[in-house]
Amino acid sequence: MQRLAENLGAWFGLAPVTMFANAERDDGRHHILLDGGLGSFALSETNERIWRDPRAANYAWSSGVPHHVTVTDKEVAVVRWDKVKPEEFSRRSVENDRSAFYAYLVADRVRSTRRVVEHLVDVFRRTRSLVQKDVGDHASVRAYLGILATAINRVSDCEIAIVPDPQLIADLPDATVELLIEEIISSSGLPTAKAGISMLPDLAVRHAGSEIFQEAHFALTSSGDRDLFDWISPATSTVRTRGTSHFTPPALARSLVEQSFKEIGDLPSLASLTVLDPACGSGSFLYEAIRTARRLGFNGELKVVGRDISIAAVDMARFTLKFAAGDWTPAGGILIDIQAADALDAPLPKADVVLMNPPFMAWTAMTREQRDKVREVLQGMTKGRVDLSMAFVSRALDAVRPGGAIGAVMPASVLASSAAESWRSEIREKADLRLIGSLGEYGLFAHATVNVAVVVARRREENQEADKQQVLAVVSGRSSEATGDALRAIRGATDIPVSETAESRWQIFHMSQSFLDAAPNWRPVAPEVVEAIERTEALGLTRPLGDIFEVLQGARTGWVKGFVLSEAEIASLGGQDRRFFRPAAMGDNIVEGHLKPDQMVFFPYSSEGLLLGSEEELEKKAPSYFERYLQPNKKDLSSRTTHKGRADWWTLARPRGWNSSCRPRIVSKYFGSVGGFALDPEGAFVVVQGFGWFLRRTEKPTTPETDYAFHEDSSEEEAAEYLEAEDATATSEMSEIDLLAAYVALFNSTVFEKLLATFSSHVAGGQYDLSWRFVRAIPVPDFAGMWRNEGRASEIARLVELGRAPAPEDRVWARQVERLLYGFYGADLLDSL
């Protein structure tokens, strides 16, 4: 049976683990094959027709997988736990077409939403509701773990789970404990067809525990309690948060553990192994580290170390890891060290492998204390707006022993952010990259709203030179299925069909260390795309967008609801007030390549600076606006971080000096795609939410040392200096407005959308981050340089016409633009995207 599980795991890229506590139970006939996402399944090899009794459904539901597969000498039977009738196949037919069988498992979706995860998280909510009046909210977590352990031991008829706090359980009313145990093991709430399902709680903790405890922790910090009458009260837990914590999908945790373990040598030959997670949460990484060490044959001394600021998460991690140690302990023993501590402050022990999914938090969202901690950890690497996760990765890298490995989840933005450039260089000084992954589906992470990347690196020995080993790159599309397929392919699956749809497409390829050292960022780009870009640039067909455009961030008002008014609100003001307002580009009023002037922003500035020198002058020249909007909110406006101690409390937080210019520009959304770019030929709009795209005044590209401050938070003096030269890039034959119109056609095309998909970060709603750090390397045609070429002038002129009247939703318009752009880029590049 072990051989069958291993073979299926190799074919499908799944991780085979024993279903029960040890391989000897039931003669090792039962396994769970994990990491297939929708295609994970329970497996039993036996000549018993167990699909005809409840055991098959019990195994699948309790383990958190959709299907149970029974393999006999001649038959293969599949039970989906929420389906009445099993499906039966001949063993020969399955062996002859394994791919078709696995495709069937993936496509045969569970219809019920009452998975074991939801069931046990619901029991957690009920536990809190019933016991917190007796023991308090934080102790209710330990009560839940104790009741769950009691249920496991009762159903298993042996002591396989440790009750964390026996006295706490003893002090609870017996009726309450029995009621909650019955809730755990009952099948109430399951579909009628499967009302006979029985919970096997040890399987739930063993195979679905990571997700259960992560969701339970989220429920603790974000929702109220649910009592026996289904009443939900407000949450009472005091949430000590460091930011946006994204819990780790078990499939991703397993893959990162496996890839990190590959970097430390032959695991069975190691005498000892220390694994650290400095932001361990409920222990997902460390749990998978124990199971992976077992699968790979490690038998020395194992030490797992975790730190987290959440006491509830620490309690869950201790329970999970002690349960894992009860399943298996290597001959050298296992030591579990889990403590509540802040890894940015607390000393961290040296480790052979560090695994982590640290909290993500942008610089602007950090408290002063958090910023001070990040500065202390990153030292001279805090240029611009760094992310909190970067400090955790730096601390982790310092904790890795020479020759050890780090596997980390992080926001995808740090792979390309200019602010992270010094940080990336520091990592390369100390470690060799082994894997970089850009996971296109932020929905893979429950409760997360950002794109995610993964990095595996090996810490070099002292005085060791950087090696030349290729870096494995993984890029997945926008669906969770794409990420699941990519993770299976990393494990070496041979039976994975490649999809042609953008949402489910994935790629695995290699990049050289030297390419990453020379590149401005670490975004994985397929070799064929790199080669095609290099060819188009060598032929003079394209240039990096950053050589042609400056992309400048819009204004920050510091009070949108009072500084940005609707047309009706503006109409109610006096005429003298209205002269201090200008049309506002707010992102949502850029529609199909056109700007709609339906909102106005208070903008008392000119190219000379502020037009209103004092509060008295403001009240005199804009009396209605002052009386209705500004004066009643003076206290709040004065207390803004940007205006503390300032007399001009009524001004915008960051008006951006370039907004005062009338120079032609392209205006875009902050997150956009086709239809998100519009021409502003007279510079009439003040960009508030989005970017202004200006043709460069010189041919010289922005250098890495200066671009971040200029593009993200440039001073008014820098912006004014930049805008001194009008029509800087325009030639005598082609006006600046015409040149911008040609690029409007390009930017609103599906061709540019493909380029954004390769270079930028995907966000919700099919949009892309249009920040400078992402778009600056995108190859674009040099229309100004090509204008002098008689063979291209007519094509550019047609793009100008199309860009002056954009209609990206019109198929004829879109096809005409795409056909012209294929002529500029060449099919070689565009077909490789």
N, C-alpha and C positions, 0 to 999 in steps of 0.2 A: 504493500500500500504506500509506503514511504516513497518507493521508486515512482509509482504512478503520480503522486502529488508533485514530486520534483520535476517529472517530465512535463506535466501540465503547466507548472509554474514557469519552466523554461520556454515552452511554446507560446504562452500568453503573456509573459512578463509579469507574473504574479508572485507574491511571497507566500510560500506554503508554511503554515504553522500548525502544530498539533491542536486539535479542537479542545481536548481535555488537559488536565494538569500535567500529564506526562504521557509519553508515547506508549507505555505499557497498558494503560487503561483501554479496554476493548481491543487489545492486541494491536494498537496503533492503526486502527482501520479508519479513523476519522480525522479530517483536516479541514482547515479553513484556508482558502486561497484568496489572498488579499491584494489590494491595490488596483483593482480593475474599475474602481468607481462603481458604475452601474453593473459591472461584470464580475464583481467579487462573489464567491459562492462557497457554500459548505460542501464537503465531499466525503462520501463513505464508500469504501470498497468492501462489499459483502454479498453473499448469495441470498441473504435475507431480503425480502421485498419490503423494506421498511417504509417505502413511499406509500404503502397502503395502510399505515397506522400513523398516529400523531407525531411520532418521533422526528420525522423529516422536517415538518413545519416547525416543531419546537427548536430543533437545532438551528435552522435558518433565522427565525425571528429573534431568538435569544442572542445570536451572534451578530445581529445587525446587518445581515446580508439578505438579498432578495430570495435566493434560491438554495435548495439543497439538491445535490446531484448524487444519485446512487449508481454505482457501477458494479454490475455482476459479470459473470463469465460471458453472458450473451446479451445483456440488456443494459441500457442507460435510461434512468428515469429522473425526471426533473419535477420538483415540487416548488411552486412559488407560495410563500407562506400565507398570502391572502387569497389564494385561488383554490377552488374546490377540487378540480380534476387535475391529476398529474399528467405530464406528457411523457410518453414512452417511445424510445428509439432502439434500434438494434445497435449493439456495440460496434459492429463492423461499419455501419453507416457513419457513425460519429468519428471513428478513427480514420475513415477515408476522407472526411472533410471537416477537420477540426475548426477551421476558420468559420465555416457556416454555423457550426454548433455554438461557438462562442458569440458570434453575431446575434444568434437567437437569444442567448442569455441577456445580452446587453439591451436588445430591443424589447424584451418581455418585461415591461416596467411594473413595479408594484403600484396598485391603485390606491391602497389605503395610506393615510397619513399617520396612522397610529404605529409608528416604528417603535422599537424597544427604547430608542433614545428618548423620544417624546414621552413614552410611558414612565421611564424612571426619572426624568426631569420633572414630570408632573408630580410624582411621588415626593420628590425633593421639595416642591412648593407646598405640598400638603404637610410634610414634616415640619417645615418652618412655621406654618400656620398653627399647628397643634402644640408644638413644644416650646416656641420662643417665649411664651408667657411664663414657662417654668424655668428655662435655662438661658434665655437671651438669644439674640439673633446669631451672633458668631458661634456660640456653642451649638446652635441648631445644625450646623454643618457637621460637626463631630457626631451629633446624635443621628443624623441621616447615615453617615458612614458606618456607625455602630449597628444600626438597624439593618442596613444592607448586608453587613458581614454576618449578622445573625441569620438573615434569610438565606444567604449562601450556604452557611454551615448546616442549616436545617434541611434544605433541599438536597444537598450533597451527602447528608448523613455522615459527615466527617468534618473535622476542624481544619478547613483550608483557608479561611480568612480570619485576620486578626481584628478584634474589636478595638478601635483606638482608645476608647475611654469607657471601660466596663462599668465604672461607678456611675457615670452619667446615665447610662442605659438603665442601671439598677434603680436610680432615683426617679425615673419617669414612671408614670402610672402604667401598670401592666396592660390595661385595656388599650392604651394609646400605642404601645409597642406592638401588640398583637394586631391591632387594626392596620398599622403601617406595613407590617410584614405581609399581611394578607393582601394589601394593595400591591406590594411588589410582585408577589408570585401569582396573582390572579390574572385572568385574561379579560377582565372587564374593559369595555371600550373597544375591543377588537371586532372586526366584521363578523356578522352572524355566521357566515360560512366557516369561519375559523374560531368559533367560540371555544373550541376544545383545546386550543393552544395553551401550553403550560410554560411558565417562565423558568428558565434555568439560569439563575442570576450569576452563577460563576462564569458562564459563557458570555454574558453581557459585559461583565467587568473585564474579562480577558480579551475580548475581541472588539468591543464597542466602547470600552471604558474611557478612552481618550476623548471621544466626542461627548459622551455622557457628562463627564466631569467638567469639560470646557463649557458646555451649554448650561450646566448647573451653576457654574461660577458666574456666567453672564446673567442668568436669572437672578442670582443673589444681588448683583450690583445694579440691575436695571429694571426690575419689576417688583410687584408686591406679592402678597401671599394669597394662596387659594385654599379655602377651607372646604369642609365637607358639603357646604351648600354652594360651592363654586363662587364664593365671594372673594374678590381680589382686593387686598388693601395696599396702601403705598409701601414701598420698600423702606425698611428701617435701618438697613445696614449702612454704616458710615463708609463710603467708598473713598479709599485713599488711592488716587489715580495719578499715574505719571503721564498719561496721555492715551492715545488710541492703541490699545492692545489688540492685536489680531491673533486669535487662537489658531493653532496649527492643524491643518487637516492631517489625519494619521498617515494617509498615503504619501504626502509630501515629507512628513517626518521620517518615514521608513526609507524613502529614497535618499534623503540627505544623510541619514545615518550610514547607509550602505556606501555611498560615495565617499564619505569622510573616512570610514574604516579602511577603505582601499588604500588610503594614503599613508597608513602607519605600518605597513608591512604585512607579513603573514600572521593573521590573528591567532591561529592555534598554537603558534610557537612563542607567543608573548607570555612572560611570567606574570605580568600585571597590566592592568588597564584602568586609567582614570578618565571618566567622562564628566564634563562640567556643563551645566546650563545656567548661566547667570540671570536668566529671566524665565524661570522654569514653568511658571503658571501651575497648572494641575499635573504636570509631569509627562506630557506627551512625548517629548524627545527622549527623555531618560528611560521611559518605559520601552520605547521602540529600540533604544540602545541595548537594553537587557535582552530583549527577544532576538535582536539581530546577532548579538554576540553568541547566543545559544545556537542559532541557525548556522553560523559560520564556524562553529567548532572551538570557540575560545573556552579554556578550562583553567585559566590562572586566577589571580586575585583581581576581583572587579570592584571598583569604587565608583559610585555615582553621586555627584554633588550638584545640588540645586539651590538657587537663591531667588527669592521673589519678595516683593513688598506686601503682597496680599496674604494675610494669615489664613484666610479660607482656602486659597489656592495651595498654600503650603500643606495644610491638613489633607487636602485631596491628593496631592502628590505623594505624601508619605504613605497614605493608604494604598494607592495604586502600585507603588514600587515595592512595598512589603508583600502585596499580593503576588507580584511578579516573582519576587524572591522565593515565595512559597511554592510557585510552580517549578522553578529551576534555580539552583545555586551551583556555580562552578566549583570544581574541586578546591580551588584556592580560596573560596569563600566570597561573600559579597558584603560590602559596607555601604550603607545608605546614609548620606549626610545632606539633609534638607533643612534649610533655615530661612526664617523671615529676615531679610536684609536687603538693602539697596546696593546693587552691584556697582553703582557709580561711586560709592563711598567705601563699602566694606572690602577688606582684603579678600582676594580670590586665590584659592590654591592652584598650584601648577597642575595642568592636565594634559593628557595625551590627545584628547579630542574635546573641542568645545562646540556645542550645538546650541543654536539659539534662534528665537523669533522675538527680537526685542520690541519694545513699544515704539510706534512711529509717532513723531510729533514735529510739526514745522516750527521753525524759529519764532515766528510771530505768535504762536499759540503757547509758548513756554512762559512760565513765571520767571521773575528775576532770579530766584534761587536756582531754578533749572538751568537757566542760561549760564549762570556762574559755574555750575558743575560741569556743563558741557565745555566751557572755555578751559577749565582746569584740566579736563581729560584730553581734549584735542590740542591744547596749547596753541601753537602757531597755525593750526589748520582750520581756524574758524573764519575764514574769509567769506563774507556774505552770509546768507541764511542757511545754515546747516540744519540737519535733521537730528533729533535726539538719538535715533537708532545708530548713527555713526559713532557716538561716544561709546555705546555698548560694544560695538564691533571692535573698536580700538582697545577697550579694556579686555575683551576676549582674546585678541591677538597677543596681548602682553602676557596673558595667562597660559598660552599654549607653549608647551616645551618644544625646543628645537627638534624638528623631525615630526612634530605633531600636526594636527589638521584642525581647521575650523570650518563648520558648515553653518551658514547663516541665512535667514530670511530677512529681507529689507525692502523698503519702498523702491520701486523701479526707478524713481527719479534720481536716486543717488548714483546710479550708473552713468548718468549723463549730466548731472548738475554741475555748473561751473563752480558753485560753492564747495563742492566735494572734490575738486580736482587735486588739491594738496593732500587730502585724505586718501584718495585712491593711489597717489604716488607713494605715500607713506606705506601703504599696504604692500605695494610692489617692491619696496625696499626690503621688506621683511619676509615676504612670502611669495610663492609661486602659485598663480591661479591654476585651478584644475577644472572647475566647472562654473559657467555663468548661465543662468536661466532667466528668461523674461517670460513670465506667465501671463498670458493675455486675459485671463478671466479673474477679475477682482472678486466675483461672486463665489470663487472657490473658497474664500475665507468668509465664514459667517460673520456678519455685522461689520465687515470692512468695506470701505468705499474708495480704495486706492489700488492701483496696479502693484503687483508684487514681483520681486526678483529674488533669486537665490544665488549664493556664491559659495563655492568650496575652494579653500586654499590650503597649501601645505607650508608650514613655517620652516624656513631654511635653517640648517645648522649654522653655528657661528663661523663666520668667514667663508661660508659657502656661496659660490656665485649662482646667479639666477640660471635655472636650467632652460632648455629649449623645448621641453615637452609641450605638445599641442594642448590647447584648452578646449574642453568639450563645451559646446554651446547648445542651448535648448531654447527654442522659441515656439510658443503655442498660440493658437488662435483664441477667439473670444468666448469659447464655450468650455464648460468644465470637462466635457468629453475630450476636447483637444488636449487639455492638461493631463487628464488621466492616461490618454494614449501615449503622450510624450514620456510620462513617468514610467510606463510599462516598457517603452522602447529603450530607455536608459538601462533598465534591468536586463535587456538583451532579448526581448521578445522577438520571435521570428514570424508570428502570424498576426500582424497588425496592418490592416488595409489603410492606405494613405488617402485621405479625403481631399476633394478638390474645392470644397467650400471654404471661404475665408474664415468663417467662424470656427470651424473644426479642424483647420489645417495646423500641422505642427512640423517642425524641422529639427533635426539633430545634425550638427556638423562640427568641424574643428576649426579653430582659429589659432594663429601663431602668437606666441608671447610677444614677439617683436611688433606684430600688427597692433596689439593692444597698447604697447608702450608708445607707439607713434600716433595712435588715434586720440582724438580729443575726449573720448569717453569710452565706457565699457559696454555700450549697447551691442548685443550680438547681431552681426550682419553676416549673412551667408557669403561664402567666398565668391560664388558666381555673381552676386550683386556687387561686391567690392570690385571685382575685375571689370564688370561692365561699366561701373562708374568711372574707374580709372581710364578705361578706353574712351569714353565720351569726353572726359576732361582733356585727355591727350590730343584728341581730335579737335578740341576747341568748341565742342558742342555745348558743354555745360560748365558751370562754375559753382562752388559752394554758395548757397544762398547768402551766407554771412559776408561774402565778398561784394555783394550787390546791394543788400539791404541792411539798414539798422532797424531793429524791431524793439520798440520802446513801450514799456508798460504804462497803462493809463493812470489817470489821477486816482487818488484815494480821498474821499470826502470826509470820512470820519463821522458822517451823519447823513446817510443817503435819504432817509424819509423827509428830511427838512431842506437839504440842499438840492435835491432832484425833485422837480414838480411836474405834474401832468399839465396838459394843455389847458384844462379847465381851471386848474389852480393858478396858472400863469395869467389867464384871462381875467381873473378876479383881482389881480394886482394893478396898481396904477402904471401909467405909461412910463414914468421916470424910473420905476422899479424894474420894469421889464428889460431896460437897456443893459442891465448887469447880468442877464441870463443869455446862455447860448445853447443851441441844440446839443443834447447829450447822446453819445453812443454808449448804450447800456448792455450790449450783447444781444438781448432779446429783441431789439429793434433793428438788427441786421437780418433781413429776410430775403432769401434767394438772391444774394449779391447786391441788395439795395439797402440804403439807410433810410429809416422812417423817422422824421423829426417830430415824434409824438411825446418826447420828454425834454425838459429844459433843466440845465444845471446852473446854479448861482456861481458865476465865474467873473469876479471883479478884478480881472487882470488884463494887462496888455503886454506887448513885447518890452515895454519899459518897466513892468513890474506891477505892484498893487495899485489899483486906482483909487482906493479909499484909505486915506491916511490915518483916520481915527474913528473911534466909535461915534463921536459927534457928527462927523462927516457922513458916516453910514446912515445914521438916523435921519439926517437932513435929505440925503439924495435917494434913499430907498425906504421911505417912512412906512409904507404898508407892509413890506416884507419884514422890516425890523420889528414892527409891533406884533405881527401875527406869528412869526416863526422864530426869529433870533432872540429877542429879549426874553420871552418866557423860558427859553432853554439855555440861557447864558451860563448858569452854573454847570450844567452837564458839558457844554461845549468848552468851557474853560478848564475842565478837569481832564480833557483828553490828554493822552501821553504826549502827543506832539505839541500841545499848547499850554502846558503848565507853566505859569509865570509869564505868559506872553500877553501883551495888550491887545493884539489882533485876534481875539478869541473867536471871531466870526468867520475866519478864513478856512479854506479847505486844508485837510491834514497834509496832503501832498498834491498840489495842483499840477505839477510837472510843467516846467517852463516851455517845453515844446508845444504844449496845448495852446499857447498864446500865438503861435506862428500861423500864418495863412498859407504856408507852403503846402502844395498838393501831397496827398498821402493815400495809402490804403489803410482802411480801418478793419480790424478783425475782432471776432469774439476772443475771449480768453481760452475757451474750449470750443473748438469748431471743426468743421470739415467742409464738404461741398455746400456752397451757399452762404458760408460764414465770413466772406470777404467782400468789402464794398469800396468803391472809389469815392474819395472826398476831394474833388478837384480844387476847391477853394479853401480847404482847411477850416470849414465852417463848424465842424463838430468838435466838441470836447470829449475825448475818449475817457470814460470813467471805468467801465468794465470791459477790458480788452486791450488791444495793442494798436499802436500807430506804426505803420511800415513806411519808412522813408528811404528813397534811393540814396546811396552813399555819396558824400561830397568828394571822396577820393577813391582811388582804386585799391587803397591799402586796406587789407582786412583787419578787423579788430584782434588784438593779441589776447591770449588767455589771461595775461596779468591784469588787463584793464576791463575786460568785457563785463564782468559780473556787476561791479558797482554801477557801471554806466547803464546797463540794461535794466537792472532790477530796482536800483535806488539811486539813480543819478541825481546829482544836485541840480538846482535850477541854473546855477552858473554854467555847469558842464553842458546842459541842454541848450542854453542860449548860445553858447559858443559854437556848438555843433550846427545850429540852425542859421548861422550867419550867412552861409553860402546858399543862394537860391538856384534852382535848376542845375544842381551840381553835376549830375550825371548825364543830363540831356545833351544831345548833340544838335548841331545846327539843322540837321535833317529831320530830327525826331524830337518832339517836345516831351517834357517830363510827364505831362498828363497822358499823352499817347503811350509812352513807355509803361506807365503805371497801369493803364487800361489793358495792355497786353498781358501783364502779370495777373490782373484781376481774372481774366479768362483762364489762365493757368491755374491759379489757386482754387478756383471754383470747379475744377474738373475732377473726374474720377482718377485721372492720371496722378494728380497731386495727392489725392486721397491715398493711393497706393504707396506713395513715397512717405506720407505721414505715418502710415501703418508700419513702415520699416524703421523710421527714425524717431518717431515721437511716442508718447505714452498714451495709451488708450484709456478713456474714462467713460463714465456712464453715458448711455444714449447714443452710442456710435460716434462719439466726438473724440478729438485729440487735443492734447495740451500744445498750444501754439507758442509757448515760452521760447525765448531766444536759445536757451540751452538745448532744446530739442530740434529746432528748425534750422539752426545756423549751418549744419553740414549737409542739408538736403541739396542735391544737385539740381540746378535750374538753368535753362538756356540763357545765354548772354544776349538778349535781344538787342541791346544798344550796340554791341560789337558786331552783331550779324546784320544790322540794318544797312550797312554799307555794301553788303553782298547782294548784288542784283537778284540772284536766284532765290534769296530768302526774304527780301523786302516785301514782296507781295503777300507772302504767307504771314509775316508779322503784321502787315497792314490789316489783313483779315482778322487776326487775333485782336487787334485794337478795336475794330468794329464790334466784335463779339463781346469784348470786355467792357465797352461803353454801354452795352445793353444786355447785361448778363441775364440768362434764363436757364439756370442749371437743371430745373425740373423738366424743361422742354427737351424731348429726346433728340429732335433735330439739332438744336443748339449744342447739346452735350456731345453728339456724334461728330459734329463739325470741329469742335474744339479738340476732341480726342484724336481725330484723324490728323489735324495739323500738328499736334504735339508728338505724335509718333514720328513725324518727319524730323522734329528737332532732337528728340531723345534717341530714336532708333529702337527697333523692336528688340534688339539684343538686351537692352537694359530693362525695358518695361515688361518684357515677357519673363524676366528673371525674378520680378517682384512677387 
